[in-house]
Amino acid sequence: MVKTGKELKDAIKSRAMAYAFIYEEMKEKLGAKKAGKIFSESIYKLGESKCGKYKKALKKGGLKALAKEFVKSSPLNGKIFNPGIEKVNENECVLIMKACPLVEAWKENNFSDEKIKALCDIAYQIDLGTFQACGLNIEFTHRIGDGNSKCRLILSKTL
């Protein structure tokens, strides 16, 4: 059981390294394109399985409630991913995360920018799966894995 913020952050960093090792093995055996596709689809499905609390919030109070749930349910009161709400209205909300322990782990292990971007392409599927399963459009305009200072995602209602 995780007892401290450092332990939780270390566990997430360990997950990041597991992603890297699994991806490298898959790439070696299947090629980069096929490995990325299979791994991304798997992480997307994990995201779909996590949409319940957001779907409930969306139904109860719209995007404003969903945005509040996003911040409220972030691990250790936001100390790990440092989430925030940039904007929210009836049809759209803009969420940010100012920290990413996955990217931190990859940088600490001296991964190239290209490799970090490829791993981020896989890892962020969890968010795509989560929010698309709620019936929302999702667009990342910034990603820490691409060298930005934050992840910025726009959620909007489908027409």
Beta strands, then each sheet from edge to edge (+ up, - down):
strand 1: 83-88
strand 2: 92-97
strand 3: 136-142
strand 4: 151-157
sheet 1: 1+ 2- 4+ 3-
end
